[in-house]
């Protein structure tokens, strides 16, 4: 039987510490007294449920919430961090699928798919630069890659299992 008390316990403790430090006016905490910190706490609660209570389905939302919260927290504070870049958010989702696959042996294809998409989005300029003369052809393909994703998605929806 799964221990269902881990998630609400971490939520209550995390939010309690957050609001206590906020009320106390701790100067160090003022930097972290933002909405991304609350998302990080919820993500940690999901991860605690996923690993502490062996509820593998909580790992993916935990990584996504923790990662998104951390991304939005760091985006405004670290200049080299990719600010509000969709490739970074997709990379976080990919990491979540990989960690869930580690426990369930399920979702490896999705993990690699999101990883490839995130690398293409994060490093498009560098990848296109390596191709030199092919850059104009790559920009043409780049315009229509969402249509390719739609076609592949429709294929997976309509494909019948053997």
N, C-alpha and C positions, 0 to 999 in steps of 0.2 A: 504494500500500500504506500502510496506517495505521501510524503509529509507536505500537506498543503499550507502549513503555517509559516513557512519560510518567507514566501512572497509578502504577505501583509506585515510580517515582523520587520523585514528589511525596509519596507516602505515607511512604516511608522517610525522606526529608529532614524532612518535617513532624513525624513522630513522634519522630525523633532530636532535633530542636530542642526539642520539647515536653519530653521526658524529661531532656534535658541541663539545660534551664533549671529543671526541677523539682528535680533533684539538686543543682544549684548553689545553690538557695535564693534566687534573684533575687527581691527583695521586690516589684518591679513585676509580675512574672509570677504571683505567688501569687493575684492577682485572677482570672487566666485559667486557673489550674490546675484545671480542672473537666472533666467529661465532655462538655459542649457544645463545648469547644474541640477535642476529638478528632473530633467529628462535623463541625465546620467544616473540619478538615484533610482528612478524607475527601471532603467536598464540593468543596474546592478541587482535589483530585486528579482528581475526575470532570470538573470544569470545565476543568482543564488538558488532560485527554484530549480533551474535547469541542472546545475551541478550538485547542489546540496540534497535535493529531493529526487535526483535522478529522473527528472522530467525533461527529456531531451527536446520536446517540442517548445520549451521555453527558451532554449538557447538562441534560436534565430531572432525572435523579437528582442531578446536581451542585448545581443550584439548590435542590432540595428539601433535601438534606442540609446544604448551607451555610446556607440560610435557616432551617431548623429549629434548627440549632446556634446561629446568631446570635440567633434569637428566645428560646431558652431561656437563653442567656447574658445577654441584655439584660433579660429579664422580671424578674429578681431585682435588677437594679441601677438601672433607670430607672423612676421612679414613674409617669410618664405612658404607659409602654409597656403595651399590652393584655396582662395577665398570663394565660397559659394559655388564651387565647381561640381557639376553633376557627376563627373567621373569619380570624384572622391566618395560621393555618397553611394555610387554603384559598387565601388571597391569595398566599402563597409558591408554592404549586403552580401557580396561575394565571400567575405571572411565569415559572415554568419552562416552561410550555407556550408562552407568547409568545416566549421566547428560542429555544426549539426550532423554533417555526414560522418564525422569522427565517432559520434555516439550511435547513429542510427543506420549507417551504411545506406543512406538515402539522400539524394539530391546532389550528387557529384557533378552531373551534367550541368545543372543550374549554376553551381559554384564556378565551373570553368567558363560557362557562357558569360556570366556577369564579370568575371575576371578579365576576359578578353575585351569585352565592351569597355570596361573601365580603363584598361591600358590604352586602348585606341583613343578614348576621349581625353585622358590625361596627357598623353604624349603625341597627339596628332601632329603638332608642328614639327617635332623632332623626327617622327616617322616619315612624314611627307618630305622633309629635307633630305633624308637618306636616299630617297628615290630620284632626286635631281630632276631629270627630264620628264620623269613620269608624274611629276607633281600636278601638272594640268589635268592629266587623266584621273589622278587621285581626287582632285577637287570635284571633278564631275561625279565620281563614285560617291564622294562624301555627301553630295547634295541628295542622293537617292538612297542612302543606306537605311533610313527609317522604313522605306517601302519594302526593302529586302527583309527587314525584321518582321513586318506585317505578313509578308508572304510565307516566311518560315513558320510564324505562329499559326497561321491558318492551316498550313500543312500538318502541324502537330495536332491541331484540334480535329481535323478531318481524317487523319490516319487511323486505320482500323488495326487493332491488335490481332496478331495471328494466332 
